[in-house]
Structures are given as C-alpha cells and as structure tokens.
Amino acid sequence: MSRKLIWIALFSLVAIVTAAPRGEAASAPEIDAGVSETLDRFFYKIGGARELAHNAVGILVFPSVVKAGFGVGGEYGEGALRIRGRTAGYYNTLSASFGFQLGVQARSVVIMFMTEQALNQFRRTAGWKVGVDGSIAIITVGIGGSIDTNKITSPVVGFILDPKGLMYNLTLEGSKITRISR
C-alpha cells in the first residue's frame, strides 16, 4: 500500500471522528420523543403516510442518521421499533462506505414492515443487514406528494427524509440494524 493512500485513509478517519456529533447515546425517552416527532412530520408532509402506517404491522424509525465522510464514510443512528403504536425495542443502524464523498449529512429513516412474516424475520435476525437478510423498497415522494397505498406490494418499505421533509432517492443497502438496550 502506498504511503499516500495510508495518509488519505488516516486523514479520512480523523475527519469522520471530528465531524461526528459529540455526546452520549440517547436515552429511551429521548429516542421515543424523536420517533414521535419524525412520524408526526412524516404524516404531515406526505399524503397517505398515516394510512400506510396504519396498515403496517411494525414501524422502525431512526429520527437522525448521521453520515460523515471524506473518502471513507460512516453512518450511524438510533431509533425504535413500534408495533401497534407502542415501542417494542430500540435499534441502531450502522454502515460504512468507500468512494468519493465529503461532508456530513443528517436524515431520518422510516421503515415499515407490511407483513407479519417480514416483521418476524427482522426481529429474529441479530444484526439484520439490508440487502442480505431482507430488502427494503425505498419509496420516493416529493414534497406535497402522496403515497398510493394500493400500489405498495413490498413486505418492507422505507422512506428517507431530510430535515425539511423532502424525500431523497437514496439507498439503505449495506446498512446493519442491531437491537440495543435502553
């Protein structure tokens, strides 16, 4: 490995660590408050979202997933799984990426399990990997848009929101979701 490549990797690691938000892991009440705020914003901004959520057997919400990178990137967030409106567990999402990337970005992620089978498979798998243990159909909707709940047939669907409520056409492929204790 060339010396230049080692220096770039080292600099990238330092940039990620210094750009990542400081602080302790969120408490259960903090995560629950973030989940409620994210769902309220999601329902307000996107027509049909509340109806789709009502049809889901479980909803996993990550209020803030922070991605930072400089050549080498990382992504982390904490959230909660809600079943019938009640918190059924706390989870984190983690991923790493390589390639051209620079900066820090925060987003919210909402994942809906539309079938009992998909939810049970998720809950049984320790360290559930998107694209390996299950796939998520990312639904893209612009601001002021709406979801046609009759056209959604995937057992697991996901939405990615920025702080303004707009959807990004991004992927969750490669993310690992793990249960945490709070």
ABEGO torsion letter per residue (X at the ends): XBAAAAAAAAAAAAAAAAABBBEBBBBAAAAAAAAAAAAAAAAAABBGAAAAAAABABBBBBABBBBBBBGBBBBBBBBBBBBGGBBAEBBBBBBBBBEBBBEBBBBBBBBBBABAAAAAAAAABBGBBBGAABBBBBBBBBBGBBBBAAABABABBBBBBBAAGBBBBBBABGBBBBBBBX
